[in-house]
Amino acid sequence: MDAEQRLAAVETPVRRAVQGFLGSNDPDHEDMVQLALIGANRYLKDTGSFNGDLGSGFTRLAVSIARNRCRDLLRRRKNLGEVELEPVQEILATPCPTILDEIEHDEQLDLLARSFKDLSQNCQRLLEAGYLKRPSLKELIARLGFKSPQAYYYNRNRCLERLKSILSRRVA
């Protein structure tokens, strides 16, 4: 009996066990069934064998896994509780930026521009070419005079570290 046949044979008892715990209308019902079947299959795969009757013994194992998964789920639900979305609906993020978001964005751009000006000319040229103009890597290496992609990446990372250091000093 291959894995697919074994799982098909225990699916009905596992579904009944999950339904007994959660009911058939629970949104996590199908997930619990699948998790139990995966867990039982993984047990067989990891151990390479099963001590006992592969028919009824494996069914008991799969049902036990299903029950344990359901218990864990119910325990998590009990500990976490449920949050109604209606009272917090206005707090949830909207896709439209607020005026405060725009002000913060402008301040960040200004800080980045001032910090960028403190970089060496070579770093400014390298970062502008790599991030603003976005040519292919071959064009970029040729334009900047590097002999290999590794040289470009190395220098780019050094320039980014310098920029990060300048930004950190300005923010602190």
C-alpha positions in Angstrom: 0.0 0.0 0.0 1.6 3.3 -1.0 1.3 6.6 0.9 -1.6 7.9 -1.2 -3.7 4.8 -0.6 -2.9 4.8 3.2 -3.9 8.5 3.5 -7.1 7.9 1.5 -8.0 5.0 3.8 -7.6 7.1 7.0 -9.1 10.3 5.7 -12.7 9.5 6.6 -11.9 8.6 10.3 -9.7 11.7 10.6 -12.5 13.9 9.2 -15.0 12.5 11.7 -12.5 13.1 14.6 -12.0 16.7 13.5 -15.7 17.3 13.0 -16.3 15.9 16.5 -14.0 18.5 17.9 -14.7 21.5 15.8 -17.9 20.9 14.0 -18.3 20.8 10.2 -18.7 24.6 9.8 -15.5 25.6 11.5 -13.3 27.6 9.1 -10.2 25.6 10.2 -11.9 22.2 9.7 -10.2 21.3 6.4 -6.8 22.6 7.6 -6.9 20.4 10.7 -7.7 17.3 8.5 -4.8 18.1 6.1 -2.4 18.8 9.0 -3.3 15.4 10.6 -2.8 13.5 7.3 0.5 15.3 6.7 1.6 14.5 10.2 0.7 10.8 9.9 2.4 10.6 6.6 5.5 12.3 7.9 5.7 9.9 10.8 5.8 7.0 8.5 8.3 8.7 6.3 10.6 9.7 9.2 10.5 6.3 11.0 10.4 4.2 7.9 8.1 1.7 9.5 5.1 1.4 11.8 5.0 -1.0 14.7 1.6 -2.6 14.7 -1.2 -3.1 12.2 -0.7 -0.7 9.3 -4.4 -0.6 8.8 -6.1 0.1 12.1 -3.0 1.1 13.9 -2.2 3.8 11.4 -5.8 4.9 11.5 -5.5 5.3 15.3 -2.3 7.2 14.9 -3.8 9.6 12.3 -6.9 10.2 14.4 -4.7 10.9 17.5 -2.8 13.4 15.5 -6.0 15.1 14.4 -7.4 15.2 17.9 -4.1 16.7 19.2 -4.1 19.3 16.5 -7.7 20.3 17.3 -6.9 20.5 21.0 -4.0 22.8 20.2 -6.2 25.0 18.0 -8.9 25.2 20.6 -6.4 26.1 23.3 -4.9 28.8 21.1 -8.3 30.2 20.4 -9.2 30.2 24.1 -5.9 31.9 25.1 -5.9 34.5 22.3 -9.6 35.3 22.2 -11.3 36.9 19.2 -11.1 40.5 18.1 -14.0 42.1 16.4 -13.0 44.1 13.4 -15.9 46.6 13.5 -14.6 48.7 16.4 -11.0 48.9 15.0 -12.0 49.2 11.3 -11.1 52.9 11.2 -7.7 52.3 12.8 -6.7 49.7 10.2 -4.3 51.0 7.5 -5.9 52.6 4.5 -4.3 52.5 1.1 -4.2 56.3 0.8 -1.3 58.1 2.5 -2.2 60.7 5.0 -0.6 64.2 5.2 1.6 63.0 8.0 2.8 60.1 5.8 3.7 62.6 3.0 5.5 65.0 5.4 7.5 62.0 6.8 8.3 60.9 3.3 9.5 64.4 2.3 11.7 64.6 5.5 13.2 61.2 4.7 14.0 62.2 1.1 15.6 65.4 2.3 17.7 63.6 4.8 18.8 61.1 2.2 19.6 63.9 -0.3 21.7 65.8 2.2 23.5 62.6 3.3 24.1 61.6 -0.4 25.9 64.9 -1.0 28.4 64.0 1.7 29.5 60.9 -0.2 32.6 61.0 -2.4 32.1 61.8 -6.1 32.8 58.2 -7.0 30.2 56.8 -4.6 27.6 59.3 -5.8 28.3 58.4 -9.4 28.2 54.6 -8.7 24.9 54.8 -6.7 23.3 57.1 -9.2 24.2 54.8 -12.1 23.1 51.7 -10.3 19.8 52.9 -8.7 18.6 55.9 -10.7 19.5 55.0 -14.2 19.2 51.2 -13.9 21.1 50.0 -16.9 22.0 46.3 -17.3 24.9 45.0 -15.2 27.2 44.8 -18.3 26.5 48.4 -19.2 27.0 49.5 -15.6 30.3 47.7 -15.3 31.5 49.2 -18.6 30.3 52.7 -17.8 31.9 52.7 -14.3 35.1 51.0 -15.4 35.0 47.9 -13.3 36.6 44.7 -14.5 34.0 42.3 -13.0 30.6 42.3 -11.4 32.2 41.4 -8.1 34.2 44.6 -8.2 31.0 46.6 -8.8 29.1 44.8 -6.0 32.0 45.3 -3.6 32.3 49.0 -4.3 28.5 49.5 -4.3 28.2 47.8 -0.8 31.1 50.0 0.5 29.3 53.1 -0.7 26.0 52.0 0.8 27.7 51.3 4.1 29.2 54.9 4.0 25.8 56.3 3.2 24.3 54.3 6.1 26.9 55.6 8.4 26.3 59.2 7.4 22.5 58.7 7.8 23.0 57.2 11.2 25.1 60.1 12.4 22.5 62.6 11.1 19.6 60.8 12.8 21.4 60.3 16.1 
